[in-house]
Amino acid sequence: MQALLIIDMQMEMQHRIESGKEHVNTDAPEKIAQLSAAFRQRGLPVVHIRHAEENPQSPFNPNAVGYAPMPCAQAVADEPVFVKTTSSGFASTDLANYLRENGIDDLVVVGAVAGFCVNSTVRAGADLGFNMTVVKDAVLGFGMPSTNLSANTIFDATMALLAADFANVVHSETVLSNCDGSH
């Protein structure tokens, strides 16, 4: 069975965008909302991953404003929410067991951030035997000014590496057209 996996779409990402941090896919939240609605309409699972840090100064501390999910990533009804403390959504959670127990072997991945947690989660999922698909235009990516690497450079390199050996990398239109009944 297929499921949508939403990674780290938390208010800290919105704050980074609003502060003017260089990024790609400004419309990723809208794409994620569309994909979530399509999966829910088909009765397919939507699984949420959130990042948490114990440091009280961290924007990802559970008591911080940045920890809350963005509107596009609000869990509905009994959708599972896994809280991770590592880059990969698998390493510090029971995600793999949950997926296996529920017959989910095909993950459509969206969220943040391309070069970090999306990358780590997709690679780990592939290593664990899950079929991984990354929705390229529903993933946020940020630049790294300290390295002079632009958001586009990091994003493009990450997507190319994931496509080379770990995942199918597609656009949201492809997934949405499959959700419309042709799949």
N, C-alpha and C positions, 0 to 999 in steps of 0.2 A: 504494500500500500504506500501511497505517496503522502507526504506531509509538507507543509510550509514551515520553515524554521526561521524565526525572526531573531537576529542577534543584536543585542546591545543598542536598540533604538530607544535611548534614554534621553532625558532632557539635557544632559550635558552636551549631546551632539547638536541639539538645537541652539544651545548657548554658543557653541563654537562657530556655528554658521552665522548666527546673529552678530557675533563679535568681529566678523569679517575674516575669519581664518580661511585661507585658501582651501578649496575643496572641489570635488567633482560630484555630479549628480544631485544638484539642488532639488530636483523634483523626486528624489528617491522616496521621501515620505508618502507622497501621493501614489507612487507606483506600489509601495508596500500596502497601502490601504486598499487599492484596487485588487491586488493579489489576495490579500486576506479575505476580502468580500467574496471573491470568486471561489476560493477554497471552501469557505464556510457554506456557500450556496450549494456546492457539490457534496457537502457532508464530509469533506476531507479534513483531517486534523491540522490545527494551527498550533505550533509549539513555540514558546517564548524562552529566550535566554536573556538574563540580565547580569550585568557585571557589578560586583560589590567589593568594596575595600574597607578594611577595619579602620584605617587612618581617619580620624575625625575631620581632617582638613581636606580629604579627598572629595572631589565632586561625585564620586561613586560610593561614598559612605551612605548606607541605607537611610540615614537621617538628613542627608543633603538634598537640596532641590534638584540637583542634576541626576539623582538616582531614579527618580520617577520615570515611568515609561512615557514616550511621546504619544500623542493622540493616535497615531497610526499603528502603535504597538500595544494598545490596551488589550489585555486578555478579556475574552468574552466568555461568559458562563463558566464552564469547568475546564477551559483550556489550560494545559499545564504551563507553569512558569518555573524554570530552573535557574537558580542563582549560582553563578560561577565566581571563583576567586582567581582563576587562571585565564590565560589567553584563549585556550580551547574550551569550547562548550562541553567537551567530553571529560576532560581531565579531573575536574573538581566537582562533578555532578553525577547523578545516576541516569543521565540522558540515554546512554547506550542501552541499558537494561530496559528503560521505559519503552524505547522504540521497538526493541525486540519483542517485549511482552505484548505489545499492541500491533504486531505484524507490520510495522513500518520499516521499509528497507530502502526507500527512495526519498531523499530530502531535497527540497527546493529551497535554496538558501538566499536570504536577503538580510540587509542590515548594515552594521558598522563594526569596525572600520576595516576597509579592504585589506590593507597591508598588515593588520594585526589580528584581531579576533576572528574575522571572517576567514582569513587565510589559515589560521591555526585550526579552526573548527572544521573547515572543509578537508584539510589534509588528514586530520585525525579521523574524521568520519570515513574517508576513503580507505585509510589504513585498517579500519575496523570492518570493512566490507560493505559499507553503505554506498548506494548509488547517489552521487552528489551532483546537483545542478546548481550553478550560481546564476542568479538573474542580474546580469551586469548593470543594468540601469536602475536597479533597486538596491544598490550597495553604495554607501557613502565612502569617500576616500579623502584624506587630508594630506597636505604637503608636510614636509619636514624641513623647516627653514634652517635648522642647525646643520643640515647636510647638503643644502642647496638642491634638494630633490623636490621637484614640483609635485603637486597632487596628481596631475595627469601622468607623470613619469612613473610614480609609485603605483598608481592604479593600473596603468597599462601593463607594467611588468608583472604585477600580482596576477592579473587576469590571464596573461599569457602563460605564466608558470602553472597556474591551476589548470588551465585548459590542456597543457602539455601532458599531464599524467594523473590528475586528481578529480577532475569534474568536467561536466559539460557546461560551457559558458554560453548563455543565451540572453536574448532581450525579453522584456516583460510581455511584448506582443505575442511571442511564441508560446509562452506559458498560458497567457489569457485565452489565446485561440484554442488551445487544448482544453481549457476549462469550459469553453463554450459548447462542448459536446463532441468534438471531433476525436477525442481520445478515449 
